Amino acid sequence: MVYCPKCGKELPGNAVYCDGCGQKISGPTTSPAREAGGRWSRREPDYMGGVSFGVFLIVVAWVFLQYPAIWQWFIDWLKEWESSGPTALPLVLVEPVSLFFLAFGGWEIISGFIRWGTGGRLSAAVSDVVGGFFGVALGYAFREYGAGVIAWGSMLPIFIILVGGSILLSTLFSLATRER
């Protein structure tokens, strides 16, 4: 097998340029390239996405066990929309929604550090952590809405600010850590 000396991608034996990163291939390289820090650029599959989906299902089930009537509350809220259009989130749904975002956001922060600590892609680890902070912040905002500190009309701008901040942080980190 022939590998790119820069990115480690497997290439056909007659490759002149790597079709992954554009590196000129001067001669066959028979083992994947090493990155700075001694890690292989060709890694084992990253299973954290599957683990996170499992945690997502567990968090959904946990919230349902804590609030067995949540589905009915949610359906009743949506039925209100038929006559009056979209309305504010009923206070009865605030605590379960907040709990979901706080629990799953917390998991995403943890999974980012697990991914990073086990040699996963740094960009994926950062994405997990930034997304986790987004979830925790959104859960906290819902909790503050339920306590009457934040008005429902402020929730959309808060959501947009959190999404924009998450995109900005992820992009800046990606730019700061990319290989030059």
Secondary structure, 3 states (H helix, E strand, C coil): CEECCCCCCEECCCCCECCCCCCECCCCCCCCCECCCCCECCCCCCCHHHHHHHHHHHHHHHHHHHCCCHHHHHHHHHHHHHHHCCCCCCHHHHHHHHHHHHHHHHHHHHHHHHHHHCCCCHHHHHHHHHHHHHHHHHHHHHHHHHCCCCCHHHHHHHHHHHHHHHHHHHHHHHHHHCCC
